[in-house]
Every structure is written in C-alpha cells, then in structure tokens.
Amino acid sequence: MPSPVVHFEIRSSDPDATRSFFGKLFGWTFPGGGIPGYSYVDTGVEGAIPGGISPLQGGTPLVTFFVGVQDVAATLDAAVAQGGKIIQPATSVPGVTFGLLADPQGQVVGLASADS
C-alpha cells in the first residue's frame, strides 16, 4: 500500500503566538480542532495538505509531517526494528490514530491512520 504524506503539524509551547505569527506571515486561518488548544490550518489553497498547530504533547517544539499508514502501532514497531525510536506511541483521538517516530539520525516523522 502506498504511504502518502497526509498531514503536517506544528507543536508549540505557545500555540496562540505561533498561530498569530504564521497567520500574519502567510495569511493562514485556524479553524478549531477537536482537542483543547489544537487548531487546524487553513492555507486558503484548495487541495493543500491539511495541517494543525497544537500545544506541546509531552515533548519539545516540533514541526513534522505525517505519513498515512494502515497500522500506526505496527509501523512504529517496524521503525524500532530498523533502529528507529518511538517518540509518541500510537494514540487515538476521535477519527484518527497517530504516533511519532525518529529515524536512527533523529529526524521525527508522524504516522496517521484514519479510524474506520
């Protein structure tokens, strides 16, 4: 199965300031998300990869993208088997399961699977 980039995310210690900065810089708007402090990013471009800005989720500030996979937990385990590290385990919120991994060099990438 192909694994496309399906989402981007900016995790900030001050998400309101981050939204203000990028809103002024790029003209983005920020519809509310389903999690307190989280908002989606509306770039104003039809068909753009969707994104979000959120508070920190147990880590440091981060900009990353998410790859669509069939099974987040299994893909995280496969990453570990190849020398990677789980940064955030498979986490479910309404409609999606996601997680973060780091490759052996430390680059962080997200994984996401839409709940059926």
VOMAR-440991 format. One record per atom (N, C-alpha, C): x, y, z; atom name. Coordinates in steps of 0.2 Angstrom, whole numbers, plus 5000, padded with zeros to 4 digits. Example, Ala and Ser with C-alpha at 12.3 -4.5 7.8 and 13.67 -1.06 7.14 Angstrom:
2
      X      Y      Z   site
   5066   4972   5039      N
   5062   4978   5039     CA
   5066   4984   5039      C
   5064   4989   5035      N
   5068   4995   5036     CA
   5064   5000   5039      C
This chain:
116
      X      Y      Z   site
   5004   4994   5000      N
   5000   5000   5000     CA
   5004   5006   5000      C
   5003   5011   4996      N
   5006   5017   4996     CA
   5006   5021   5003      C
   5011   5025   5004      N
   5011   5029   5011     CA
   5012   5036   5010      C
   5007   5040   5008      N
   5007   5047   5006     CA
   5008   5051   5012      C
   5011   5057   5011      N
   5011   5062   5017     CA
   5003   5065   5017      C
   5000   5065   5023      N
   4993   5066   5024     CA
   4992   5072   5028      C
   4997   5075   5032      N
   4996   5080   5037     CA
   5002   5083   5039      C
   5002   5089   5041      N
   5008   5092   5044     CA
   5006   5095   5051      C
   5011   5096   5055      N
   5009   5098   5062     CA
   5015   5103   5065      C
   5013   5108   5068      N
   5017   5112   5072     CA
   5015   5112   5079      C
   5020   5109   5083      N
   5018   5109   5090     CA
   5023   5114   5094      C
   5019   5118   5098      N
   5022   5124   5100     CA
   5021   5125   5108      C
   5026   5128   5111      N
   5025   5130   5118     CA
   5020   5135   5119      C
   5019   5139   5114      N
   5014   5145   5114     CA
   5010   5144   5107      C
   5005   5140   5107      N
   5002   5139   5100     CA
   4998   5145   5098      C
   4996   5149   5103      N
   4992   5156   5100     CA
   4997   5160   5097      C
   5003   5161   5100      N
   5008   5165   5097     CA
   5010   5162   5090      C
   5011   5156   5090      N
   5013   5153   5083     CA
   5007   5154   5078      C
   5001   5153   5080      N
   4996   5155   5075     CA
   4996   5162   5073      C
   4997   5166   5078      N
   4997   5174   5076     CA
   5003   5175   5071      C
   5009   5172   5072      N
   5015   5173   5068     CA
   5013   5170   5061      C
   5011   5164   5060      N
   5010   5161   5053     CA
   5004   5164   5050      C
   4999   5166   5054      N
   4993   5169   5051     CA
   4995   5176   5048      C
   4999   5180   5051      N
   5001   5186   5048     CA
   5006   5185   5042      C
   5010   5180   5043      N
   5016   5179   5038     CA
   5013   5176   5032      C
   5008   5171   5032      N
   5006   5168   5026     CA
   4999   5169   5025      C
   4995   5172   5029      N
   4988   5173   5028     CA
   4984   5167   5030      C
   4987   5162   5034      N
   4983   5156   5036     CA
   4978   5158   5041      C
   4972   5154   5041      N
   4967   5155   5046     CA
   4967   5148   5050      C
   4963   5148   5056      N
   4964   5142   5060     CA
   4957   5140   5063      C
   4954   5136   5059      N
   4948   5133   5062     CA
   4949   5128   5068      C
   4945   5128   5073      N
   4946   5124   5079     CA
   4947   5117   5077      C
   4950   5114   5082      N
   4951   5107   5081     CA
   4947   5103   5087      C
   4948   5097   5087      N
   4944   5093   5092     CA
   4947   5092   5099      C
   4953   5095   5099      N
   4957   5094   5106     CA
   4959   5101   5108      C
   4958   5102   5115      N
   4959   5109   5118     CA
   4966   5111   5116      C
   4966   5118   5113      N
   4972   5121   5111     CA
   4974   5119   5104      C
   4971   5114   5101      N
   4973   5112   5094     CA
   4969   5116   5089      C
   4972   5118   5084      N
   4968   5121   5078     CA
   4970   5118   5072      C
   4966   5117   5067      N
   4968   5116   5060     CA
   4971   5122   5057      C
   4975   5121   5051      N
   4977   5126   5047     CA
   4974   5126   5041      C
   4971   5132   5039      N
   4968   5133   5033     CA
   4972   5138   5029      C
   4976   5135   5024      N
   4981   5139   5020     CA
   4977   5143   5015      C
   4971   5142   5014      N
   4967   5145   5008     CA
   4968   5143   5001      C
   4971   5137   5001      N
   4973   5134   4995     CA
   4969   5127   4994      C
   4965   5127   4989      N
   4961   5120   4988     CA
   4966   5115   4987      C
   4965   5109   4990      N
   4969   5103   4989     CA
   4975   5103   4993      C
   4977   5108   4997      N
   4983   5108   5000     CA
   4983   5102   5006      C
   4989   5100   5008      N
   4990   5095   5013     CA
   4987   5098   5019      C
   4982   5095   5023      N
   4980   5098   5029     CA
   4985   5098   5035      C
   4984   5103   5039      N
   4989   5103   5045     CA
   4986   5106   5051      C
   4990   5106   5056      N
   4987   5109   5063     CA
   4993   5112   5067      C
   4990   5116   5071      N
   4995   5119   5076     CA
   4992   5117   5083      C
   4997   5114   5087      N
   4995   5112   5094     CA
   5000   5114   5099      C
   4997   5113   5106      N
   5002   5114   5111     CA
   5007   5108   5111      C
   5012   5108   5115      N
   5017   5103   5115     CA
   5013   5096   5118      C
   5015   5091   5116      N
   5012   5084   5118     CA
   5017   5080   5121      C
   5019   5083   5127      N
   5024   5079   5131     CA
   5031   5079   5128      C
   5033   5084   5124      N
   5039   5084   5121     CA
   5042   5091   5120      C
   5046   5093   5115      N
   5048   5099   5114     CA
   5045   5102   5108      C
   5046   5108   5106      N
   5043   5111   5100     CA
   5045   5107   5094      C
   5041   5106   5089      N
   5042   5102   5084     CA
   5038   5104   5077      C
   5041   5103   5072      N
   5037   5104   5065     CA
   5038   5097   5062      C
   5033   5094   5060      N
   5034   5087   5057     CA
   5028   5086   5052      C
   5029   5081   5048      N
   5023   5079   5043     CA
   5021   5072   5045      C
   5015   5070   5043      N
   5013   5063   5045     CA
   5012   5059   5039      C
   5014   5053   5039      N
   5013   5048   5033     CA
   5007   5044   5035      C
   5003   5043   5030      N
   4997   5038   5031     CA
   4999   5031   5030      C
   4997   5027   5035      N
   4999   5020   5036     CA
   4993   5016   5038      C
   4993   5010   5037      N
   4987   5005   5038     CA
   4987   5004   5046      C
   4992   5003   5049      N
   4993   5002   5056     CA
   4998   5006   5060      C
   4996   5011   5064      N
   5001   5015   5067     CA
   5006   5011   5071      C
   5003   5007   5076      N
   5007   5003   5081     CA
   5012   4999   5077      C
   5010   4995   5072      N
   5014   4990   5069     CA
   5020   4994   5065      C
   5018   5000   5062      N
   5023   5004   5059     CA
   5028   5006   5064      C
   5026   5009   5070      N
   5031   5011   5075     CA
   5035   5005   5077      C
   5033   4999   5078      N
   5037   4993   5079     CA
   5042   4992   5074      C
   5040   4992   5067      N
   5044   4991   5062     CA
   5050   4996   5062      C
   5048   5002   5064      N
   5053   5008   5064     CA
   5059   5006   5069      C
   5056   5003   5075      N
   5061   5001   5080     CA
   5065   4996   5078      C
   5062   4991   5074      N
   5066   4985   5072     CA
   5072   4987   5067      C
   5071   4993   5064      N
   5076   4996   5059     CA
   5081   5001   5062      C
   5080   5001   5069      N
   5085   5006   5073     CA
   5082   5013   5074      C
   5075   5014   5073      N
   5072   5020   5075     CA
   5070   5020   5082      C
   5066   5025   5084      N
   5064   5026   5091     CA
   5057   5028   5091      C
   5053   5026   5095      N
   5046   5029   5096     CA
   5046   5035   5100      C
   5044   5040   5098      N
   5044   5047   5101     CA
   5037   5048   5104      C
   5032   5046   5101      N
   5025   5046   5104     CA
   5022   5040   5102      C
   5019   5035   5107      N
   5016   5029   5105     CA
   5009   5030   5101      C
   5007   5025   5098      N
   5000   5025   5095     CA
   4995   5028   5100      C
   4992   5034   5097      N
   4987   5037   5102     CA
   4981   5039   5097      C
   4975   5037   5100      N
   4969   5038   5097     CA
   4965   5044   5099      C
   4963   5048   5095      N
   4958   5053   5096     CA
   4952   5052   5091      C
   4946   5055   5092      N
   4941   5054   5088     CA
   4943   5054   5080      C
   4942   5049   5077      N
   4943   5049   5069     CA
   4950   5047   5067      C
   4955   5047   5071      N
   4962   5045   5069     CA
   4966   5042   5075      C
   4971   5038   5073      N
   4976   5036   5077     CA
   4983   5039   5074      C
   4987   5041   5079      N
   4993   5044   5076     CA
   4999   5042   5081      C
   5005   5043   5079      N
   5011   5042   5083     CA
   5017   5046   5080      C
   5022   5046   5083      N
   5028   5049   5081     CA
   5034   5044   5082      C
   5039   5044   5077      N
   5045   5040   5077     CA
   5051   5045   5075      C
   5057   5043   5077      N
   5063   5046   5075     CA
   5067   5041   5071      C
   5070   5043   5066      N
   5074   5038   5062     CA
   5081   5038   5066      C
   5085   5033   5064      N
   5092   5032   5068     CA
   5096   5039   5069      C
   5095   5044   5064      N
   5098   5050   5064     CA
   5094   5055   5068      C
   5088   5054   5071      N
   5085   5058   5075     CA
   5079   5063   5071      C
   5078   5062   5065      N
   5073   5065   5062     CA
   5066   5063   5064      C
   5061   5067   5066      N
   5055   5065   5068     CA
   5050   5065   5063      C
   5046   5060   5062      N
   5041   5059   5057     CA
   5035   5056   5060      C
   5029   5059   5059      N
   5022   5056   5061     CA
   5019   5051   5057      C
   5015   5047   5060      N
   5011   5042   5057     CA
   5004   5043   5058      C
   5000   5042   5054      N
   4992   5043   5055     CA
   4988   5037   5051      C
   4983   5035   5054      N
   4978   5031   5051     CA
   4971   5033   5053      C
   4967   5034   5048      N
   4960   5036   5049     CA
   4956   5030   5052      C
   4953   5031   5057      N
   4949   5026   5060     CA
   4943   5024   5056      C
   4941   5018   5055      N
   4936   5016   5051     CA
   4929   5015   5055      C
